[in-house]
């Protein structure tokens, strides 16, 4: 039966039926470690080619029977990569573009920050809606809230229910839970009496049930983006009627790891319930299910034998758990029990879903970094992907770090603190089997710390492998990930030709005109109006009355800002404070940058900045920025 279905699936690539298309269920686990799914534990995998022991009962053997079964009925993606943090990966899911092209990453979009996935980006749900799908989302968003147009019902979702920020309590959701069932309409803030006290997976399942039984237009295929909270912190055990952690994980020594085990199993149970719901409503037979993490594990998670964790560009932060299960019908079947080792990245989901599964068009998007991987998934064909940009700081982008271009510098009296500069040095790229990592600059933020160990849980000590931590050579690490997935042998000295080749590729990306810097480096302030919500609601966003929200002006509109200027050519005046200097610059048509000398109360105004020259032509005053 499966053979016939697979043959039909191959034929469907030539001309997908216009009358009926497969449902798409896209399931995201949060902070899910490589070695926290049953089929990876103590077994051969893409990250563990020798089949070393990776955990034990004292450290916790995670129980995921449903995920294991679903994965066995489809294709496991063993060379699949994500970004090392939440917002950047979720942006790649939705846009098909790297952080170096969207500005979402390497940092996350923090609570209260006045930016989001740029308005110029077109997202998966909009493209699938164009292709005839009914588009719905449940769970975590984390892609911007300062303007309602950053939020999901303005980005292609016909409905969305969930929380907008990066994390929340697993039981008390009244702080940030939204519910919207109309496109292009602001989602309403959830009723605290209805959403609080339910464990996260219970609340999410109730919303999935509402989508399937009430909101879904049965005349159209269903696209459901299902972004679970599990297993992100805070680490809170599920109620005992879902999982009793003491009976399910009696031998786990570390109490937080025991709670984590309960959270993993609660995720598995929730997936079981979603599958049952689809079956009861006649959807499952025609559904393609994709399961993916958003980054590697952290805290009590287990990435062993991979090095590093969430946040970092080491393999433990970016190599992701993922599998695809095809339809039981002949719409879009996927062979059962197979493994794919072709290189794949989270940017690939947009073209794979839209073109490969839905037969839609991606012509509306910005230039894509992702590749349609559907033929590789279904037939084991070679992939067109030959490289991945994991993270790479721009050399010529419009920002040069938080010290000169953060909007906080323009308004020192109203905004306390500056912008973050996470990941401003370091970075990593993958070319074929080779991975190049750059050592961070001492004293600056980097996501490639020297001495990062393999990431394993408390209670587990490896007996069949001794970790070797490689040192950088002249600021670089070069690894062959196919033979050394745990990144122990630095080849930068022995394979100098390969090092030179990859460094040239690195430099070409860093200086490319379409490479942009992390938006947090300029917009990563906490907006003073972040707590001012419509009608006094308690949910996050939009920021009513904000002067800073970057929607639509993320790259081409700047507040006149404080920066280093050439004092010999600057216009000089005497002011009592930085605010006075700023006001003088705002009122002058010839001033684009200003600096204030505290020692002599002198204000220096100039058209050019010594430290910042890449984007002078597009700098405007705050009133010129359309909102």
Backbone torsions as a table, in degrees:
resi	resn	phi	psi	omega
1	UNK	NA	-47.1	179.8
2	UNK	-61.4	-36.9	179.8
3	UNK	-62.3	-43.6	178.3
4	UNK	-64.8	-39.3	179.3
5	UNK	-65.3	-41.6	179.6
6	UNK	-62.5	-42.3	178.7
7	UNK	-60.6	-42.0	178.4
8	UNK	-63.7	-37.4	179.3
9	UNK	-64.3	-38.5	178.1
10	UNK	-64.7	-42.5	178.4
11	UNK	-62.9	-33.5	-177.7
12	UNK	-66.5	-21.6	178.0
13	UNK	-67.0	-25.9	-180.0
14	UNK	-75.4	-39.5	179.2
15	UNK	-158.5	96.6	-177.2
16	UNK	-70.5	136.1	-177.7
17	UNK	-54.9	131.0	176.9
18	UNK	-78.8	-20.8	-174.6
19	UNK	-84.0	-29.6	-178.4
20	UNK	-146.9	132.2	180.0
21	UNK	-127.3	156.7	-178.0
22	UNK	-70.7	141.8	168.3
23	UNK	-67.5	152.3	178.6
24	UNK	-123.6	119.1	175.8
25	UNK	-112.0	109.0	-175.5
26	UNK	-108.1	106.5	-172.8
27	UNK	-105.1	126.6	-179.8
28	UNK	-115.7	125.2	169.4
29	UNK	-97.2	145.9	-173.0
30	UNK	-103.2	123.4	177.8
31	UNK	60.6	39.9	-172.8
32	UNK	-90.5	117.7	-175.7
33	UNK	-68.8	148.0	179.9
34	UNK	-53.8	-39.2	-174.0
35	UNK	-101.1	22.1	179.1
36	UNK	-109.2	16.9	171.1
37	UNK	-115.5	142.0	-171.0
38	UNK	-53.3	-42.0	-172.8
39	UNK	-73.9	-6.1	174.2
40	UNK	-99.8	-21.9	-171.6
41	UNK	-70.4	123.4	175.9
42	UNK	58.0	29.9	-178.2
43	UNK	-135.2	163.4	172.9
44	UNK	-64.2	134.2	176.3
45	UNK	-151.2	177.9	178.7
46	UNK	-59.7	-29.5	179.4
47	UNK	-94.8	-7.1	-174.5
48	UNK	-138.4	64.9	-173.3
49	UNK	-63.3	-20.9	180.0
50	UNK	-91.4	-4.8	-179.7
51	UNK	67.9	34.5	178.1
52	UNK	-62.6	156.0	171.6
53	UNK	-66.0	135.4	-176.0
54	UNK	-121.5	-8.2	176.2
55	UNK	-164.7	175.8	175.9
56	UNK	-150.7	180.0	-176.8
57	UNK	-64.6	-34.2	-179.9
58	UNK	-66.6	-31.6	178.5
59	UNK	-92.9	-15.6	178.7
60	UNK	102.4	115.7	170.9
61	UNK	-99.4	107.7	-172.6
62	UNK	-67.2	137.8	-179.3
63	UNK	-101.9	110.1	-178.5
64	UNK	-134.2	61.4	-173.7
65	UNK	-62.4	-38.0	-178.9
66	UNK	-70.7	-46.0	177.7
67	UNK	-60.7	-40.6	177.9
68	UNK	-61.9	-42.5	-179.0
69	UNK	-66.3	-46.3	179.2
70	UNK	-61.3	-41.8	178.6
71	UNK	-63.3	-37.1	179.8
72	UNK	-68.8	-20.9	178.6
73	UNK	-89.7	5.0	-179.4
74	UNK	-144.1	-144.8	-175.3
75	UNK	-116.7	127.2	176.1
76	UNK	-90.4	131.2	-179.1
77	UNK	-96.9	104.8	-170.3
78	UNK	-99.3	-5.5	174.0
79	UNK	-126.7	49.9	-174.4
80	UNK	-106.4	136.4	-174.2
81	UNK	-126.0	147.6	175.9
82	UNK	-126.9	-178.0	171.2
83	UNK	-86.5	162.2	-174.8
84	UNK	-83.0	4.9	178.3
85	UNK	-142.7	166.1	-168.5
86	UNK	-62.8	-65.9	-175.7
87	UNK	-56.4	-45.9	-179.7
88	UNK	-57.9	-44.5	-179.8
89	UNK	-66.7	-44.9	-178.6
90	UNK	-62.9	-33.4	174.7
91	UNK	-65.4	-39.1	178.1
92	UNK	-66.7	-38.1	174.4
93	UNK	-53.9	-47.7	-169.3
94	UNK	-82.0	-30.7	-173.5
95	UNK	-108.5	-19.7	-175.2
96	UNK	71.1	20.3	-175.6
97	UNK	-132.0	147.1	-179.7
98	UNK	-67.5	156.9	171.1
99	UNK	-55.4	-32.1	179.9
100	UNK	-68.6	-8.7	177.7
101	UNK	-113.5	-18.6	177.9
102	UNK	-104.2	-21.8	-175.1
103	UNK	82.9	4.2	178.3
104	UNK	-97.8	84.7	-179.9
105	UNK	131.1	157.1	15.0
106	UNK	-75.7	-13.3	-176.5
107	UNK	-83.8	163.1	174.3
108	UNK	-85.3	166.5	173.1
109	UNK	-85.4	103.4	-175.9
110	UNK	-72.1	160.4	178.8
111	UNK	-58.3	129.6	176.9
112	UNK	84.6	-0.4	-179.6
113	UNK	-79.6	136.9	-170.1
114	UNK	-89.8	51.6	175.5
115	UNK	-154.6	172.9	178.8
116	UNK	-161.3	-169.3	175.9
117	UNK	-57.8	122.7	-171.1
118	UNK	-49.6	143.9	-178.4
119	UNK	-60.5	-21.6	-179.4
120	UNK	-74.4	-14.7	-176.9
121	UNK	-80.7	139.9	175.4
122	UNK	-104.6	132.4	-172.4
123	UNK	-103.5	163.1	-178.8
124	UNK	-49.6	-50.6	-175.2
125	UNK	-61.5	-34.3	177.5
126	UNK	-64.7	-42.1	-179.9
127	UNK	-68.5	-39.0	178.1
128	UNK	-69.8	-34.3	175.6
129	UNK	-64.0	-40.1	175.2
130	UNK	-61.2	-30.3	-178.7
131	UNK	-86.0	6.1	175.2
132	UNK	101.8	9.9	-176.8
133	UNK	-91.4	152.0	167.9
134	UNK	-93.7	119.5	-166.7
135	UNK	-110.6	126.0	-178.0
136	UNK	-139.1	153.2	178.6
137	UNK	-139.2	147.4	177.3
138	UNK	-140.4	133.9	174.0
139	UNK	113.2	-148.9	-171.9
140	UNK	-75.2	138.6	177.7
141	UNK	-105.2	-77.0	173.1
142	UNK	65.7	34.4	-179.1
143	UNK	-127.0	19.4	174.9
144	UNK	117.1	140.2	-177.6
145	UNK	-142.8	-5.3	-171.4
146	UNK	-64.9	-28.9	176.2
147	UNK	-121.9	140.2	-178.2
148	UNK	-60.0	-24.0	-179.9
149	UNK	-72.7	-12.1	171.6
150	UNK	-80.8	-13.6	-168.6
151	UNK	-92.3	159.2	-164.1
152	UNK	-59.5	-36.2	-178.7
153	UNK	-74.8	-4.3	171.6
154	UNK	-105.3	2.0	-178.1
155	UNK	-117.5	21.5	173.5
156	UNK	114.6	-8.4	179.6
157	UNK	-85.9	131.2	174.2
158	UNK	-73.5	-27.6	171.4
159	UNK	-150.7	154.7	175.7
160	UNK	-153.3	134.6	176.5
161	UNK	-133.2	123.2	-179.0
162	UNK	165.0	-167.8	-179.1
163	UNK	-107.1	145.1	-170.0
164	UNK	-90.8	-24.1	-176.1
165	UNK	-90.1	-168.5	-173.3
166	UNK	-85.7	-19.3	-177.4
167	UNK	-163.1	161.6	174.6
168	UNK	-161.4	175.3	176.4
169	UNK	-67.6	146.8	-178.2
170	UNK	-76.7	-17.9	-177.0
171	UNK	-112.6	-29.4	-174.4
172	UNK	-115.6	106.3	-170.6
173	UNK	-109.9	5.7	-173.1
174	UNK	-70.0	-15.1	-179.2
175	UNK	-73.5	-26.5	-174.7
176	UNK	-163.5	63.3	176.3
177	UNK	-126.3	121.8	-177.5
178	UNK	-113.4	155.0	-178.1
179	UNK	-142.5	113.0	-178.8
180	UNK	-135.2	130.8	-178.2
181	UNK	-120.9	19.2	176.8
182	UNK	-133.0	130.7	176.8
183	UNK	-67.7	152.1	178.8
184	UNK	57.1	31.0	178.2
185	UNK	-136.0	136.7	-179.3
186	UNK	-61.9	129.4	178.0
187	UNK	-66.4	141.6	-179.0
188	UNK	-79.8	153.2	176.8
189	UNK	-76.8	131.6	-175.1
190	UNK	-63.7	148.0	176.3
191	UNK	-69.5	116.9	-177.2
192	UNK	-55.4	-33.3	-177.7
193	UNK	-69.1	-23.5	-176.9
194	UNK	-95.3	-25.6	-174.6
195	UNK	-103.7	-19.6	-178.5
196	UNK	-80.3	157.1	175.5
197	UNK	74.1	-7.3	172.5
198	UNK	-88.0	132.0	175.6
199	UNK	-61.9	148.4	-171.1
200	UNK	-51.1	-47.3	-177.4
201	UNK	-65.8	-31.6	177.8
202	UNK	-67.2	-45.5	179.0
203	UNK	-63.4	-45.1	-179.7
204	UNK	-63.1	-42.0	178.7
205	UNK	-62.2	-38.6	179.1
206	UNK	-63.7	-35.2	178.9
207	UNK	-74.0	-36.7	174.9
208	UNK	-62.6	-40.2	177.9
209	UNK	-60.9	-41.0	179.0
210	UNK	-64.4	-40.6	177.7
211	UNK	-61.5	-49.7	-174.0
212	UNK	-68.2	-41.3	-172.8
213	UNK	-93.7	-22.9	-175.0
214	UNK	-119.6	-44.1	-170.0
215	UNK	-90.7	-29.6	-175.5
216	UNK	-63.8	126.8	172.6
217	UNK	-78.0	107.1	-171.5
218	UNK	-66.6	-10.7	177.7
219	UNK	-83.5	-4.4	-176.3
220	UNK	-126.6	152.1	172.8
221	UNK	-65.9	150.4	-175.7
222	UNK	-100.6	127.6	167.2
223	UNK	-108.2	118.1	177.8
224	UNK	-120.4	118.6	172.7
225	UNK	-93.1	111.5	-172.4
226	UNK	-116.9	98.4	-173.7
227	UNK	-105.8	95.6	-178.8
228	UNK	-67.8	153.8	172.4
229	UNK	-77.8	-36.9	-179.2
230	UNK	-61.2	134.5	9.3
231	UNK	-118.4	36.5	178.8
232	UNK	-61.7	152.2	172.9
233	UNK	-67.7	158.0	6.2
234	UNK	-71.9	146.3	-177.0
235	UNK	-84.4	103.2	-175.4
236	UNK	-128.0	124.1	-177.3
237	UNK	-66.2	142.9	173.6
238	UNK	-69.1	162.5	175.9
239	UNK	-63.3	153.8	-174.0
240	UNK	-64.3	-21.4	177.4
241	UNK	-75.4	-10.0	171.4
242	UNK	-97.9	-57.8	177.8
243	UNK	-144.1	126.0	171.2
244	UNK	-93.7	105.2	-172.6
245	UNK	-66.0	-27.0	-178.2
246	UNK	-74.4	-31.3	177.0
247	UNK	-91.3	-28.1	180.0
248	UNK	-80.3	-33.4	-178.1
249	UNK	-131.7	61.8	-172.1
250	UNK	-69.2	-24.4	-172.8
251	UNK	-98.7	-3.3	-177.6
252	UNK	-70.0	127.5	-173.2
253	UNK	-81.0	-42.9	-176.1
254	UNK	-80.6	123.5	-175.6
255	UNK	-63.0	-35.3	178.9
256	UNK	-70.5	-36.8	176.4
257	UNK	-64.9	-36.3	178.0
258	UNK	-63.9	-44.2	176.5
259	UNK	-61.5	-43.4	179.2
260	UNK	-58.3	-41.8	177.1
261	UNK	-57.8	-42.4	176.8
262	UNK	-63.0	-36.8	179.1
263	UNK	-68.0	-39.1	177.0
264	UNK	-63.0	-47.0	-178.7
265	UNK	-67.8	-34.8	175.2
266	UNK	-62.1	-38.2	174.6
267	UNK	-60.5	-46.2	-179.7
268	UNK	-61.3	-42.4	179.0
269	UNK	-64.6	-40.4	179.3
270	UNK	-63.0	-40.3	176.7
271	UNK	-62.7	-40.4	175.5
272	UNK	-55.1	-45.6	-177.5
273	UNK	-68.0	-36.4	177.1
274	UNK	-65.3	-44.5	177.9
275	UNK	-60.2	-44.7	178.7
276	UNK	-60.9	-40.5	179.0
277	UNK	-61.9	-43.5	178.3
278	UNK	-62.3	-41.5	179.8
279	UNK	-64.2	-43.8	-178.6
280	UNK	-63.7	-25.6	-177.3
281	UNK	-107.0	16.8	172.8
282	UNK	70.1	23.5	-177.3
283	UNK	-101.6	-28.2	-167.0
284	UNK	-62.8	-39.5	-176.2
285	UNK	-57.8	-31.5	-176.9
286	UNK	-107.8	24.5	-175.6
287	UNK	-109.9	131.2	166.8
288	UNK	-93.6	125.2	178.3
289	UNK	-109.9	129.1	174.5
290	UNK	-113.9	131.2	175.6
291	UNK	-119.5	132.2	-179.8
292	UNK	-151.0	150.3	166.6
293	UNK	-87.3	168.0	174.8
294	UNK	-99.1	-18.9	175.2
295	UNK	-170.3	178.3	180.0
296	UNK	-71.3	172.3	-179.1
297	UNK	-73.7	162.4	178.0
298	UNK	-150.1	170.1	179.7
299	UNK	60.2	-121.1	-179.5
300	UNK	-81.1	5.8	179.1
301	UNK	-70.2	169.7	-176.3
302	UNK	-133.1	112.5	176.1
303	UNK	-107.3	2.7	-172.6
304	UNK	-58.1	139.1	7.8
305	UNK	-91.5	16.6	-180.0
306	UNK	-70.8	152.0	-179.5
307	UNK	-89.9	133.9	173.3
308	UNK	86.1	-175.7	-169.8
309	UNK	-146.3	-178.6	170.5
310	UNK	-44.4	146.7	-180.0
311	UNK	95.0	-32.7	-170.8
312	UNK	-100.8	155.1	177.2
313	UNK	-84.8	-0.6	170.9
314	UNK	-65.9	160.8	-171.8
315	UNK	-56.8	-32.2	179.7
316	UNK	-64.3	-21.6	178.6
317	UNK	-90.3	-21.1	-168.9
318	UNK	-125.1	-16.3	178.8
319	UNK	-83.6	121.8	-166.9
320	UNK	-111.8	147.3	170.9
321	UNK	-72.8	130.6	177.3
322	UNK	-162.7	146.5	171.0
323	UNK	-150.8	163.0	179.5
324	UNK	-129.3	127.8	173.6
325	UNK	-114.5	125.9	-176.4
326	UNK	-84.3	-177.2	179.3
327	UNK	-71.9	148.8	171.1
328	UNK	-75.1	-25.2	175.6
329	UNK	-80.4	-176.4	-178.4
330	UNK	-90.8	14.2	-179.4
331	UNK	-68.4	-59.4	-179.6
332	UNK	-146.2	66.9	179.9
333	UNK	-72.8	157.8	176.7
334	UNK	-130.5	136.9	-179.3
335	UNK	-61.1	144.6	-178.2
336	UNK	-88.6	146.9	171.0
337	UNK	71.0	27.1	-178.2
338	UNK	-115.7	161.7	-178.9
339	UNK	-122.2	142.4	174.3
340	UNK	-118.4	127.7	178.1
341	UNK	-108.7	6.5	176.1
342	UNK	-66.7	144.1	-179.8
343	UNK	-63.4	130.7	179.9
344	UNK	-143.6	147.3	-178.7
345	UNK	-132.8	156.9	-176.8
346	UNK	-61.4	-21.4	173.7
347	UNK	-65.3	-19.5	-176.7
348	UNK	-72.3	-16.5	-174.7
349	UNK	-66.0	-38.1	-178.6
350	UNK	-58.3	-57.6	179.4
351	UNK	-66.7	-29.4	179.1
352	UNK	-67.3	-45.1	179.0
353	UNK	-69.1	-48.7	-171.6
354	UNK	-74.1	-50.1	-177.4
355	UNK	-85.9	-48.0	-172.2
356	UNK	-71.8	-44.8	-176.0
357	UNK	-94.8	-45.9	-173.5
358	UNK	-88.5	-15.8	-177.0
359	UNK	68.1	26.3	-178.5
360	UNK	-93.6	-171.1	-176.7
361	UNK	-115.4	145.0	175.1
362	UNK	-111.4	19.1	-174.7
363	UNK	-66.1	-19.3	-177.9
364	UNK	-80.9	-13.4	-171.2
365	UNK	-81.0	165.5	164.2
366	UNK	-66.6	165.2	-179.5
367	UNK	-53.2	124.8	-173.6
368	UNK	-81.7	145.4	169.3
369	UNK	-96.0	-18.9	-178.3
370	UNK	-82.1	160.0	178.5
371	UNK	-121.6	144.8	173.8
372	UNK	-70.8	109.2	-174.6
373	UNK	-100.9	12.4	-172.5
374	UNK	-63.5	-39.4	179.1
375	UNK	-68.3	-34.5	176.5
376	UNK	-66.0	-40.2	-179.6
377	UNK	-67.9	-43.9	-172.6
378	UNK	-85.9	-27.7	-174.4
379	UNK	-124.9	-1.1	-177.5
380	UNK	67.2	24.8	177.3
381	UNK	-68.9	159.3	177.4
382	UNK	-63.4	149.2	179.7
383	UNK	-94.7	154.1	173.7
384	UNK	-82.4	-9.2	-178.5
385	UNK	-79.1	125.2	179.0
386	UNK	-119.0	-11.3	-178.8
387	UNK	-152.9	164.9	176.0
388	UNK	-138.8	134.6	169.1
389	UNK	-94.2	103.7	-178.9
390	UNK	-72.4	-58.6	172.2
391	UNK	-156.5	143.4	-178.3
392	UNK	-159.1	111.3	-179.9
393	UNK	-64.7	136.2	-179.5
394	UNK	-74.5	145.2	175.5
395	UNK	-96.6	-25.1	-173.2
396	UNK	-124.2	11.2	-177.9
397	UNK	-70.5	174.7	-171.4
398	UNK	-72.2	-4.9	177.2
399	UNK	-124.1	151.4	179.9
400	UNK	-123.9	33.3	179.9
401	UNK	102.5	169.4	-169.8
402	UNK	-71.7	-16.7	-172.2
403	UNK	-73.4	-25.6	-175.2
404	UNK	-116.8	-26.0	-171.2
405	UNK	-117.0	-0.4	177.0
406	UNK	-61.8	132.5	-178.4
407	UNK	-61.3	-19.9	178.1
408	UNK	-60.9	-28.9	-178.9
409	UNK	-65.5	-25.7	-179.0
410	UNK	-81.4	-19.4	-176.7
411	UNK	-132.8	63.7	-171.9
412	UNK	-63.6	-22.5	-176.9
413	UNK	-86.8	-20.1	-175.5
414	UNK	-105.2	-16.4	-178.8
415	UNK	-124.9	122.1	-179.9
416	UNK	-93.8	132.7	179.8
417	UNK	84.9	161.5	-179.2
418	UNK	-105.6	-163.4	179.6
419	UNK	-88.1	153.5	175.6
420	UNK	-73.6	162.1	174.7
421	UNK	-132.1	37.0	-179.8
422	UNK	-59.1	131.7	176.3
423	UNK	73.5	19.8	-177.7
424	UNK	-72.3	-16.5	171.4
425	UNK	-129.4	169.4	-177.5
426	UNK	90.9	-144.7	-179.4
427	UNK	110.5	171.5	-178.7
428	UNK	-159.7	147.5	171.6
429	UNK	-134.2	158.3	176.6
430	UNK	-122.9	129.5	176.2
431	UNK	-130.9	109.5	-174.7
432	UNK	62.4	-128.5	177.8
433	UNK	-83.5	-11.1	-172.4
434	UNK	-95.6	141.2	177.2
435	UNK	-124.0	130.0	179.4
436	UNK	-111.0	124.5	175.1
437	UNK	-119.1	142.0	179.2
438	UNK	-106.9	133.0	177.5
439	UNK	-66.9	139.6	178.2
440	UNK	-71.2	158.1	177.8
441	UNK	-77.9	132.6	-178.7
442	UNK	-58.2	130.1	179.9
443	UNK	88.9	-8.2	177.8
444	UNK	-112.3	159.6	-180.0
445	UNK	-68.5	137.8	177.4
446	UNK	-149.5	146.4	174.6
447	UNK	-103.7	24.1	174.4
448	UNK	-127.9	60.7	-177.4
449	UNK	-64.6	139.6	177.0
450	UNK	-68.5	140.6	176.7
451	UNK	86.5	13.0	179.8
452	UNK	-65.9	126.9	-178.3
453	UNK	-88.3	169.8	167.7
454	UNK	-63.7	144.7	-168.6
455	UNK	-103.2	110.4	-178.5
456	UNK	-132.4	157.6	-177.5
457	UNK	-80.8	162.8	174.4
458	UNK	-63.4	141.8	179.4
459	UNK	97.9	-8.2	179.9
460	UNK	-120.0	122.1	175.1
461	UNK	-120.0	117.6	-178.3
462	UNK	-62.1	142.9	177.5
463	UNK	-116.5	-12.6	-176.5
464	UNK	-115.0	12.7	179.8
465	UNK	-157.8	128.9	175.4
466	UNK	-103.0	124.7	-177.1
467	UNK	-70.4	134.2	173.1
468	UNK	-118.3	116.6	-178.0
469	UNK	-93.2	113.1	-176.8
470	UNK	-77.1	143.1	175.9
471	UNK	-95.3	149.3	177.2
472	UNK	-67.9	151.4	177.0
473	UNK	-118.2	113.0	-176.4
474	UNK	53.5	36.1	175.1
475	UNK	89.2	4.0	-175.8
476	UNK	-130.4	149.4	163.5
477	UNK	-116.6	140.6	174.4
478	UNK	-131.6	120.4	-177.8
479	UNK	-124.9	146.9	168.1
480	UNK	-94.9	103.3	-171.6
481	UNK	-71.0	-27.6	179.2
482	UNK	-64.8	-40.8	-179.5
483	UNK	-97.7	-15.3	-175.6
484	UNK	-139.3	63.9	-176.1
485	UNK	-67.0	-15.1	178.7
486	UNK	-93.6	6.8	170.3
487	UNK	55.1	60.5	-177.8
488	UNK	-108.5	-21.2	-173.9
489	UNK	-118.4	108.5	179.2
490	UNK	-79.8	119.0	-176.8
491	UNK	-95.8	8.1	-174.2
492	UNK	-61.8	-26.6	179.9
493	UNK	-88.0	-38.3	-173.9
494	UNK	-88.8	-19.1	179.2
495	UNK	-124.6	63.7	-174.0
496	UNK	-65.6	-32.9	178.3
497	UNK	-64.4	-42.3	177.4
498	UNK	-66.0	-39.7	177.7
499	UNK	-60.1	-48.0	-179.3
500	UNK	-61.6	-40.1	-179.1
501	UNK	-64.1	-45.3	-178.6
502	UNK	-72.2	-32.6	176.7
503	UNK	-64.8	-37.3	177.1
504	UNK	-64.6	-40.9	176.5
505	UNK	-62.5	-44.5	177.6
506	UNK	-54.1	-51.8	-177.2
507	UNK	-63.6	-35.8	179.8
508	UNK	-66.8	-34.7	177.1
509	UNK	-71.5	-45.1	-176.4
510	UNK	-61.7	-29.3	-177.4
511	UNK	-103.8	2.1	-178.8
512	UNK	-65.1	145.0	-176.6
513	UNK	-66.2	-21.5	-179.9
514	UNK	-96.5	3.9	176.2
515	UNK	-83.1	125.5	-177.9
516	UNK	-118.6	162.1	178.7
517	UNK	-90.7	165.2	178.1
518	UNK	-58.6	126.4	179.4
519	UNK	-61.1	-24.1	-179.9
520	UNK	-66.2	-23.8	-178.8
521	UNK	-69.5	-19.4	175.8
522	UNK	-115.8	-29.6	-175.4
523	UNK	-114.0	13.6	-172.0
524	UNK	-84.1	25.6	174.9
525	UNK	-76.2	167.3	166.8
526	UNK	-93.2	112.5	-176.1
527	UNK	-62.0	129.2	178.7
528	UNK	-58.4	-21.8	-178.8
529	UNK	-100.3	12.6	-177.0
530	UNK	-61.8	-26.4	-179.9
531	UNK	-91.2	2.5	-179.0
532	UNK	-97.0	99.3	-173.4
533	UNK	-109.3	158.6	-178.5
534	UNK	-56.8	134.7	175.5
535	UNK	57.8	24.3	178.1
536	UNK	69.8	20.4	-178.0
537	UNK	-68.3	164.6	-177.7
538	UNK	-97.1	-1.8	-177.3
539	UNK	-83.3	157.7	-176.4
540	UNK	-75.4	121.5	172.3
541	UNK	77.9	164.3	-13.2
542	UNK	-68.6	165.4	-175.4
543	UNK	-88.6	95.8	-176.9
544	UNK	-64.7	127.4	178.3
545	UNK	84.2	8.0	-178.5
546	UNK	-68.2	137.7	172.8
547	UNK	-98.8	0.8	-170.4
548	UNK	-116.6	-17.6	-173.3
549	UNK	-54.3	127.3	-168.0
550	UNK	-87.9	3.2	-172.0
551	UNK	-51.4	126.1	177.6
552	UNK	79.3	-10.3	-179.3
553	UNK	-125.5	23.6	-172.7
554	UNK	-58.1	-33.0	-174.1
555	UNK	-118.4	-16.6	-168.7
556	UNK	-121.7	12.7	179.3
557	UNK	-143.7	121.2	-176.5
558	UNK	-122.2	141.9	167.4
559	UNK	-70.7	137.6	175.8
560	UNK	-55.4	128.8	-165.4
561	UNK	-127.6	158.2	175.2
562	UNK	-72.2	133.1	-179.6
563	UNK	-160.5	170.2	178.3
564	UNK	-76.7	126.2	-179.5
565	UNK	-123.5	164.1	176.3
566	UNK	-81.4	105.9	-173.6
567	UNK	-67.6	-23.5	-178.1
568	UNK	-69.3	-23.2	-179.6
569	UNK	-113.2	1.2	-175.7
570	UNK	-81.7	157.8	171.1
571	UNK	-81.1	128.2	-172.8
572	UNK	-112.1	135.3	173.9
573	UNK	-142.4	164.6	177.5
574	UNK	-99.4	126.8	179.9
575	UNK	-132.1	156.6	-176.7
576	UNK	-86.2	-16.8	-174.9
577	UNK	-159.5	167.3	173.8
578	UNK	-58.7	-33.7	179.6
579	UNK	-63.1	-40.1	177.7
580	UNK	-64.6	-38.0	177.8
581	UNK	-66.2	-43.1	178.0
582	UNK	-60.6	-44.3	-179.2
583	UNK	-62.7	-39.5	178.4
584	UNK	-62.4	-40.8	179.2
585	UNK	-66.7	-41.1	-179.3
586	UNK	-63.2	-31.2	-178.2
587	UNK	-86.7	-4.3	-178.4
588	UNK	-104.4	130.1	179.0
589	UNK	-73.1	-21.2	-177.5
590	UNK	-93.8	-7.3	-177.4
591	UNK	-95.8	128.7	173.7
592	UNK	-119.2	-25.7	178.8
593	UNK	-133.8	152.1	177.9
594	UNK	-145.5	155.7	172.8
595	UNK	-144.0	147.0	-176.0
596	UNK	-118.9	129.2	178.8
597	UNK	-98.4	110.0	-176.2
598	UNK	-64.1	-32.7	-172.9
599	UNK	-65.8	-38.7	-177.7
600	UNK	-121.2	10.5	177.4
601	UNK	59.2	31.4	179.8
602	UNK	-97.1	139.2	176.9
603	UNK	-109.2	128.0	-178.8
604	UNK	-114.2	120.0	-178.7
605	UNK	-113.1	138.7	-177.1
606	UNK	-150.2	160.8	175.5
607	UNK	-86.0	-20.6	-177.3
608	UNK	-126.5	155.3	177.1
609	UNK	-117.0	139.8	176.5
610	UNK	-65.4	-38.4	-173.1
611	UNK	-89.3	-14.9	-170.5
612	UNK	-142.1	112.6	-176.3
613	UNK	-131.4	-5.7	-168.8
614	UNK	-71.2	-24.2	-170.1
615	UNK	-137.9	30.9	-175.4
616	UNK	-60.9	-33.3	-174.2
617	UNK	-67.9	-17.8	-175.7
618	UNK	-111.3	14.4	-179.7
619	UNK	-84.2	130.7	-178.6
620	UNK	-132.1	165.7	173.5
621	UNK	-73.2	164.3	-176.0
622	UNK	-60.6	-31.7	-179.1
623	UNK	-72.1	-17.4	-179.4
624	UNK	-84.7	-10.2	-177.1
625	UNK	-82.6	116.4	177.5
626	UNK	-66.7	141.7	-178.9
627	UNK	-113.8	NA	NA
